[in-house]
């Protein structure tokens, strides 16, 4: 795939703002929650890394019994997994790039939905989608996977200081949703994963969700091949401990390595095809910054207080 076919592929799989409720062009000069000087704008601009990273995060999230219970009880994942993936994509894109009022409005909307998502896990333990600990788990798996995807596929090195700045920035959205004690650096993320592993498990529900994911068909040409490349490339982004918990076989690990190499080779074509379109370019124009600036890391910035840009 190249050029226009890639652009159509991306829009077919993940149409941008299908409800036409988000305006990424106005008001002029509005930086949103992060702005063009953020690391987040740059990392979230890389489509291959974000899609593979999002799939990796979903795999990891199946390991938390209470987080999985909410999906099991309150979503139609069997019949509408593509819709769920699209809604997540829209949320991440909007909270990253949309003007501040729109981003904050979407966060408020999700908070209201979370207030109705409650139940009990398989062992009888109560859960709630607005539980700060569960919100932190979902956020950390996503942020870690997006960063891993950028590192693997963006053809652009990520220094440790930039990775730390990314974690410190993106926790704003998690904290605005109600998360607490959100890791703000690579070291803190590593400590978080080490601490939470005893609470994780690969269950029958995990297998069922992953089975549905492995069979999902995107509404694009070569749907099965497209799915398999991104899904296995997502596997390649998982921490070793997560792959072990998910019982990945040697064959799956080989497939992951092959898919990751293939996606790495295709990534420049995706970047070229999406260069002049999409929310990243529109948002850059909104604030008067050339989209090409997203390929350079921003100058060092002072560390902000948690949640400073989300309120």
C-alpha positions as CSV (number, residue, x, y, z in Angstrom):
1,X,0.0,0.0,0.0
2,X,1.2,3.6,-0.6
3,X,-0.2,7.1,-0.8
4,X,-3.9,7.5,-1.3
5,X,-4.7,3.7,-0.8
6,X,-3.1,3.9,2.7
7,X,-5.1,7.1,3.5
8,X,-8.3,5.4,2.4
9,X,-7.3,2.3,4.5
10,X,-6.8,4.3,7.6
11,X,-10.1,6.3,7.2
12,X,-12.0,3.1,6.4
13,X,-10.8,1.4,9.5
14,X,-10.9,4.4,11.8
15,X,-13.0,7.2,10.4
16,X,-12.2,10.5,12.0
17,X,-15.0,11.9,14.2
18,X,-17.8,9.9,12.4
19,X,-20.4,12.0,14.3
20,X,-18.8,15.3,13.1
21,X,-19.0,16.8,16.6
22,X,-15.3,17.7,17.0
23,X,-13.8,20.8,15.4
24,X,-10.1,20.6,15.2
25,X,-9.7,23.8,13.3
26,X,-11.3,26.3,15.7
27,X,-10.8,28.3,17.8
28,X,-7.5,29.5,16.3
29,X,-4.6,29.4,18.7
30,X,-6.3,27.0,21.2
31,X,-3.6,24.5,22.2
32,X,-6.0,22.0,23.9
33,X,-4.8,20.1,26.9
34,X,-1.2,19.6,25.7
35,X,-0.3,21.9,22.8
36,X,2.4,21.7,20.1
37,X,5.3,22.0,22.5
38,X,4.3,18.7,24.1
39,X,5.9,15.3,23.7
40,X,2.4,13.8,23.6
41,X,1.5,15.6,20.3
42,X,4.5,14.0,18.7
43,X,4.1,10.4,20.0
44,X,0.4,10.3,19.3
45,X,0.9,11.5,15.8
46,X,2.5,8.1,14.7
47,X,-0.4,6.0,13.3
48,X,1.4,2.6,13.2
49,X,2.7,2.9,16.7
50,X,-0.7,4.1,18.1
51,X,-2.7,1.3,16.4
52,X,-0.3,-1.5,17.3
53,X,0.1,0.1,20.8
54,X,-3.6,0.3,21.3
55,X,-4.0,-3.4,20.5
56,X,-1.1,-4.2,22.9
57,X,-2.8,-2.3,25.6
58,X,-6.1,-4.2,25.0
59,X,-4.2,-7.5,25.4
60,X,-2.7,-6.3,28.6
61,X,-6.0,-5.1,30.0
62,X,-7.5,-8.6,29.7
63,X,-5.1,-9.6,32.5
64,X,-6.9,-7.5,35.2
65,X,-9.9,-9.5,36.3
66,X,-11.9,-6.5,37.5
67,X,-11.1,-4.3,34.6
68,X,-12.1,-7.2,32.3
69,X,-15.3,-7.7,34.3
70,X,-16.5,-4.2,33.3
71,X,-15.9,-5.0,29.6
72,X,-17.5,-8.4,30.0
73,X,-20.7,-7.1,31.8
74,X,-21.2,-3.7,30.1
75,X,-20.0,-3.8,26.5
76,X,-21.0,-5.7,23.4
77,X,-17.4,-6.6,22.6
78,X,-18.5,-9.8,20.7
79,X,-20.7,-7.8,18.3
80,X,-19.0,-4.4,18.2
81,X,-15.3,-4.7,19.0
82,X,-14.5,-2.5,16.0
83,X,-16.8,0.2,17.4
84,X,-15.1,-0.1,20.8
85,X,-11.7,0.3,19.2
86,X,-13.0,3.3,17.2
87,X,-14.4,5.0,20.3
88,X,-11.1,4.6,22.1
89,X,-9.3,6.0,19.1
90,X,-11.6,9.0,19.1
91,X,-11.1,9.6,22.8
92,X,-7.3,9.5,22.6
93,X,-7.2,11.7,19.5
94,X,-9.6,14.3,20.9
95,X,-8.1,14.5,24.3
96,X,-4.7,14.9,22.7
97,X,-5.5,17.4,19.9
98,X,-8.9,18.9,20.2
99,X,-9.4,22.4,21.6
100,X,-9.6,22.5,25.4
101,X,-13.4,22.9,25.8
102,X,-14.0,19.9,23.5
103,X,-11.4,17.7,25.2
104,X,-12.7,18.6,28.7
105,X,-16.3,18.0,27.5
106,X,-15.4,14.5,26.3
107,X,-13.6,13.7,29.5
108,X,-16.7,14.8,31.4
109,X,-18.9,12.6,29.2
110,X,-16.7,9.5,29.8
111,X,-16.8,10.2,33.6
112,X,-20.6,10.2,33.5
113,X,-20.7,6.9,31.7
114,X,-18.2,5.4,34.1
115,X,-20.6,6.2,37.0
116,X,-23.0,3.6,35.7
117,X,-20.5,0.8,35.1
118,X,-20.5,-1.3,38.2
119,X,-20.8,-5.0,39.2
120,X,-18.9,-7.9,40.7
121,X,-16.0,-9.9,39.3
122,X,-16.0,-13.6,38.9
123,X,-14.8,-14.1,42.5
124,X,-17.5,-11.7,43.9
125,X,-15.2,-8.7,44.3
126,X,-17.1,-5.5,43.5
127,X,-15.8,-3.2,40.8
128,X,-16.6,0.2,39.4
129,X,-15.3,1.8,36.3
130,X,-14.6,5.0,38.2
131,X,-12.4,3.2,40.7
132,X,-9.2,5.3,40.7
133,X,-7.1,2.1,40.7
134,X,-8.8,0.7,37.7
135,X,-8.5,4.0,35.8
136,X,-4.8,4.0,36.6
137,X,-4.4,0.5,35.3
138,X,-6.1,1.3,32.0
139,X,-4.1,4.5,31.6
140,X,-0.7,3.0,32.3
141,X,-1.2,0.0,29.9
142,X,-2.2,2.5,27.2
143,X,0.6,5.0,27.8
144,X,3.2,2.3,28.0
145,X,2.0,0.6,24.8
146,X,1.8,3.9,22.8
147,X,5.3,4.8,23.8
148,X,6.5,1.3,23.0
149,X,4.8,1.5,19.6
150,X,6.5,4.8,18.9
151,X,9.8,3.5,19.8
152,X,9.4,0.4,17.7
153,X,7.9,1.9,14.5
154,X,8.5,5.7,14.3
155,X,12.1,5.5,13.1
156,X,12.9,8.1,15.8
157,X,14.9,7.5,19.0
158,X,13.2,8.3,22.3
159,X,15.6,9.5,25.0
160,X,14.8,8.6,28.6
161,X,14.1,12.2,29.4
162,X,11.6,12.4,26.6
163,X,9.9,9.2,27.8
164,X,9.7,10.6,31.3
165,X,8.2,13.8,30.0
166,X,5.6,11.8,28.0
167,X,4.4,9.9,31.1
168,X,4.3,13.1,33.1
169,X,2.2,14.8,30.4
170,X,-0.4,12.1,29.6
171,X,-1.3,11.5,33.3
172,X,-3.3,14.7,33.1
173,X,-6.1,12.9,31.2
174,X,-6.1,10.0,33.6
175,X,-6.2,12.2,36.6
176,X,-9.0,14.3,35.0
177,X,-10.9,11.0,34.7
178,X,-10.4,10.2,38.4
179,X,-7.2,8.2,38.4
180,X,-4.8,8.6,41.4
181,X,-1.1,7.9,42.0
182,X,-0.5,7.8,38.3
183,X,3.1,6.9,37.4
184,X,5.0,9.9,35.9
185,X,8.2,8.4,34.6
186,X,9.6,5.2,33.1
187,X,10.9,4.2,36.5
188,X,7.6,4.7,38.2
189,X,5.8,2.7,35.4
190,X,8.3,-0.2,35.9
191,X,7.6,-0.1,39.7
192,X,3.9,0.0,39.1
193,X,3.9,-3.0,36.8
194,X,6.0,-5.0,39.3
195,X,3.6,-4.2,42.1
196,X,0.4,-5.0,40.2
197,X,1.5,-8.3,38.7
198,X,0.4,-10.5,41.6
199,X,-3.2,-9.2,41.0
200,X,-3.2,-10.2,37.3
201,X,-4.5,-13.4,35.8
202,X,-5.0,-15.1,32.5
203,X,-8.6,-16.4,32.7
204,X,-11.2,-18.0,30.5
205,X,-12.6,-14.5,30.0
206,X,-9.2,-13.3,28.9
207,X,-9.1,-16.1,26.3
208,X,-12.5,-15.3,25.0
209,X,-11.9,-11.5,24.5
210,X,-8.6,-12.3,22.8
211,X,-10.3,-14.9,20.6
212,X,-12.8,-12.2,19.5
213,X,-9.9,-9.8,18.9
214,X,-8.1,-12.3,16.8
215,X,-11.1,-12.8,14.5
216,X,-12.2,-9.1,14.2
217,X,-12.6,-7.9,10.6
218,X,-11.8,-4.3,9.9
219,X,-13.9,-2.8,7.1
220,X,-10.9,-2.4,4.8
221,X,-9.3,-4.3,1.9
222,X,-7.2,-7.3,2.9
223,X,-9.0,-7.2,6.3
224,X,-7.6,-10.4,7.6
225,X,-4.0,-9.6,6.6
226,X,-4.3,-6.1,8.0
227,X,-5.6,-7.4,11.3
228,X,-2.9,-10.0,11.6
229,X,-0.1,-7.6,10.9
230,X,-1.2,-5.0,13.5
231,X,-2.3,-7.6,16.0
232,X,1.0,-9.5,15.9
233,X,3.0,-6.2,15.8
234,X,1.1,-5.3,19.0
235,X,2.2,-8.6,20.6
236,X,5.8,-7.5,19.9
237,X,5.3,-4.4,22.1
238,X,4.2,-6.4,25.2
239,X,6.6,-6.5,28.2
240,X,8.1,-10.0,28.5
241,X,6.1,-10.6,31.7
242,X,2.8,-9.9,30.0
243,X,3.6,-12.2,27.1
244,X,4.4,-14.9,29.7
245,X,1.1,-14.3,31.5
246,X,-0.8,-14.5,28.2
247,X,0.9,-17.8,27.5
248,X,2.2,-16.8,24.1
249,X,3.6,-19.8,22.3
250,X,7.0,-19.8,20.5
251,X,5.0,-19.7,17.2
252,X,3.1,-16.5,18.3
253,X,6.4,-14.9,19.4
254,X,7.9,-15.6,15.9
255,X,4.8,-14.2,14.2
256,X,5.1,-11.1,16.4
257,X,8.8,-10.5,15.4
258,X,7.9,-11.0,11.7
259,X,4.9,-8.6,11.9
260,X,7.0,-6.0,13.8
261,X,9.6,-6.0,11.1
262,X,7.0,-5.7,8.4
263,X,5.2,-2.8,10.1
264,X,8.6,-1.1,10.7
265,X,9.3,-1.2,7.0
266,X,5.8,0.1,6.1
267,X,5.7,2.9,8.7
268,X,7.3,5.6,6.5
269,X,4.6,5.0,3.8
270,X,1.9,5.5,6.5
271,X,3.6,8.7,7.6
272,X,3.9,10.1,4.0
273,X,0.2,9.2,3.2
274,X,-1.2,10.9,6.3
275,X,1.2,13.9,6.2
276,X,-1.3,16.5,4.8
277,X,-4.5,15.2,6.3
278,X,-5.9,14.3,9.7
279,X,-6.3,15.8,13.1
280,X,-2.6,16.3,13.7
281,X,-2.1,18.5,10.6
282,X,-5.3,20.3,11.3
283,X,-4.4,20.9,14.9
284,X,-0.9,22.1,14.0
285,X,-2.5,24.6,11.6
286,X,-4.9,25.7,14.3
287,X,-2.0,26.8,16.5
288,X,0.2,28.1,13.7
289,X,2.9,25.3,13.8
290,X,4.1,23.4,10.7
291,X,3.2,19.7,11.0
292,X,6.8,18.8,10.2
293,X,7.7,20.1,13.7
294,X,6.2,17.0,15.1
295,X,9.3,15.0,13.9
296,X,11.6,17.0,16.3
297,X,11.5,16.7,20.1
298,X,10.5,19.9,21.9
299,X,12.9,21.9,23.9
300,X,13.2,20.9,27.6
301,X,10.3,22.2,29.7
302,X,9.8,22.6,33.4
303,X,7.9,19.8,35.0
304,X,4.2,20.8,35.5
305,X,2.1,20.0,38.5
306,X,-0.2,17.0,38.1
307,X,-3.4,17.8,36.3
308,X,-2.3,21.4,35.6
309,X,-3.4,21.4,32.0
310,X,-6.6,19.4,32.5
311,X,-8.6,21.9,34.6
